[in-house]
């Protein structure tokens, strides 16, 4: 028999962590991995909007899997059990940096701050960047997050900023410059 998606175990505002511990749905752990889930959803929208021409779809898929891996660690309080959970893919931070270096080499230098927007795909990348920053702040409040996961999220927010610029560049859409005093 196929299992139902609803279990009714969370109807009173609690849920289970990996390992079975019951916690309130307002627990900071849930805030952190829920925000990663939100970020992952934004990345899914970006994937749906982007016509891939050089590995971007693969990079986004790898990032989405890495976010699930981080989320599984955040959903687990048991340090021993965390050791059996999937970790970041090999070279995860370096891959983000490689993409950023490549994009920056062909993008016009920034002379002003830019506003989120331009193309629809770039606007979603900017949205992803802000959700990523929120996820990073939530993870920092946990005080028991692996340093490589925090580094990854910090780098990912930079990657999403440059992705927005790269997408606008590919689509020949200008970045929107901040107009002081407007």
C-alpha positions as CSV (number, residue, x, y, z in Angstrom):
1,X,0.0,0.0,0.0
2,X,1.3,3.5,-0.9
3,X,2.0,5.7,2.1
4,X,0.1,9.0,2.3
5,X,1.9,12.3,2.3
6,X,0.0,13.5,5.3
7,X,0.7,11.9,8.7
8,X,-1.1,14.3,11.1
9,X,1.8,14.1,13.5
10,X,2.5,17.8,13.0
11,X,-1.0,19.0,13.6
12,X,-0.1,20.4,17.0
13,X,2.9,22.4,15.9
14,X,5.6,19.8,16.4
15,X,7.7,17.8,14.0
16,X,10.5,15.2,14.1
17,X,14.2,15.7,13.4
18,X,16.4,13.1,11.9
19,X,16.8,10.6,14.7
20,X,13.2,11.0,16.0
21,X,13.5,14.0,18.4
22,X,10.3,16.0,18.5
23,X,10.6,19.8,18.3
24,X,8.4,22.8,17.9
25,X,7.9,23.9,14.3
26,X,9.3,27.3,15.5
27,X,12.6,25.7,16.4
28,X,15.6,27.5,14.9
29,X,16.7,24.3,13.3
30,X,13.5,24.2,11.3
31,X,13.9,27.9,10.4
32,X,17.4,27.1,9.1
33,X,16.6,24.1,7.0
34,X,13.2,25.5,6.0
35,X,15.0,28.6,4.6
36,X,17.4,26.3,2.7
37,X,14.3,24.6,1.2
38,X,13.0,27.9,0.2
39,X,16.3,28.7,-1.5
40,X,16.3,25.4,-3.2
41,X,12.8,26.2,-4.6
42,X,14.1,29.5,-6.0
43,X,16.9,27.7,-7.6
44,X,14.3,25.4,-9.2
45,X,12.6,28.4,-10.7
46,X,15.9,29.7,-12.0
47,X,16.5,26.2,-13.6
48,X,13.1,26.4,-15.3
49,X,13.8,29.9,-16.6
50,X,17.4,29.4,-17.9
51,X,18.3,28.0,-21.3
52,X,21.5,26.1,-20.6
53,X,24.4,26.6,-22.9
54,X,27.4,25.6,-20.9
55,X,26.9,23.6,-17.7
56,X,24.7,26.1,-15.8
57,X,21.8,23.6,-15.4
58,X,24.3,21.0,-14.1
59,X,25.8,23.5,-11.6
60,X,22.3,24.5,-10.4
61,X,21.4,20.8,-9.9
62,X,24.6,20.1,-7.9
63,X,23.9,23.2,-5.8
64,X,20.4,22.0,-5.1
65,X,21.7,18.6,-4.0
66,X,24.3,20.3,-1.8
67,X,21.5,22.3,-0.2
68,X,19.6,19.1,0.6
69,X,22.8,17.6,2.1
70,X,23.3,20.7,4.3
71,X,19.6,20.6,5.3
72,X,19.9,16.9,6.3
73,X,22.6,17.9,8.8
74,X,20.6,20.8,10.1
75,X,17.6,18.5,10.7
76,X,19.8,16.3,12.9
77,X,20.8,17.1,16.5
78,X,22.8,13.9,17.0
79,X,26.5,14.5,16.1
80,X,27.1,10.8,15.6
81,X,24.2,10.3,13.3
82,X,25.3,13.4,11.3
83,X,28.4,11.6,10.3
84,X,26.4,9.1,8.3
85,X,24.5,11.8,6.4
86,X,25.6,13.0,2.9
87,X,28.0,16.0,2.9
88,X,28.9,18.7,0.4
89,X,30.0,17.4,-3.0
90,X,33.8,17.3,-3.6
91,X,35.2,20.7,-4.5
92,X,31.8,22.4,-3.9
93,X,33.3,25.8,-2.9
94,X,35.9,25.7,-5.6
95,X,33.3,25.0,-8.2
96,X,31.4,28.1,-7.2
97,X,34.6,30.2,-7.3
98,X,35.5,28.8,-10.7
99,X,32.2,29.9,-12.1
100,X,32.5,33.3,-10.5
101,X,36.0,33.8,-11.9
102,X,34.8,32.9,-15.4
103,X,31.8,35.1,-15.3
104,X,33.7,38.1,-13.9
105,X,36.3,37.8,-16.6
106,X,33.7,38.7,-19.2
107,X,31.3,41.0,-17.3
108,X,31.7,44.7,-17.4
109,X,33.2,46.0,-14.1
110,X,30.7,47.4,-11.6
111,X,30.8,51.2,-11.2
112,X,27.7,51.5,-9.0
113,X,25.5,49.3,-6.8
114,X,22.9,47.5,-8.8
115,X,19.2,46.9,-8.0
116,X,17.7,43.4,-8.2
117,X,16.2,42.8,-11.6
118,X,16.9,43.1,-15.3
119,X,15.7,39.8,-16.8
120,X,13.2,37.6,-15.1
121,X,15.9,34.9,-14.5
122,X,18.3,37.5,-13.1
123,X,15.6,38.8,-10.8
124,X,15.1,35.2,-9.4
125,X,18.9,34.9,-8.9
126,X,18.8,38.1,-6.8
127,X,15.9,36.7,-4.9
128,X,17.9,33.5,-4.3
129,X,20.8,35.6,-3.1
130,X,18.7,37.3,-0.4
131,X,17.2,33.9,0.7
132,X,20.7,32.5,0.8
133,X,21.8,35.3,3.2
134,X,18.8,34.7,5.4
135,X,19.6,30.9,5.5
136,X,23.2,31.8,6.5
137,X,22.0,34.0,9.3
138,X,19.7,31.3,10.6
139,X,22.5,28.7,10.5
140,X,24.8,31.0,12.4
141,X,22.2,31.1,15.3
142,X,22.5,27.3,15.6
143,X,26.2,27.5,16.8
144,X,26.8,23.9,15.7
145,X,27.0,24.1,12.0
146,X,30.1,22.7,10.1
147,X,32.3,25.6,9.0
148,X,32.4,24.3,5.4
149,X,28.6,24.6,5.2
150,X,28.8,28.2,6.3
151,X,31.6,28.9,3.8
152,X,29.5,27.3,1.1
153,X,26.5,29.4,1.8
154,X,28.5,32.6,2.0
155,X,30.1,31.8,-1.4
156,X,26.8,30.7,-2.8
157,X,25.2,34.2,-2.2
158,X,28.1,35.7,-4.1
159,X,27.6,33.2,-6.9
160,X,24.0,34.1,-7.1
161,X,24.8,37.8,-7.4
162,X,27.2,37.1,-10.2
163,X,24.8,34.6,-11.8
164,X,22.2,37.4,-12.0
165,X,24.7,39.7,-13.7
166,X,25.8,36.8,-16.0
167,X,22.2,36.0,-17.0
168,X,21.5,39.7,-17.8
169,X,24.7,39.8,-19.8
170,X,23.8,36.6,-21.8
171,X,20.3,38.0,-22.5
172,X,21.7,41.5,-23.4
173,X,19.7,43.1,-20.6
174,X,21.4,45.9,-18.6
175,X,21.9,45.6,-14.9
176,X,19.7,48.2,-13.1
177,X,22.0,50.7,-11.5
178,X,21.1,52.3,-8.2
179,X,20.2,56.0,-8.7
180,X,21.1,57.9,-5.6
181,X,18.5,60.4,-4.5
182,X,15.9,59.0,-6.8
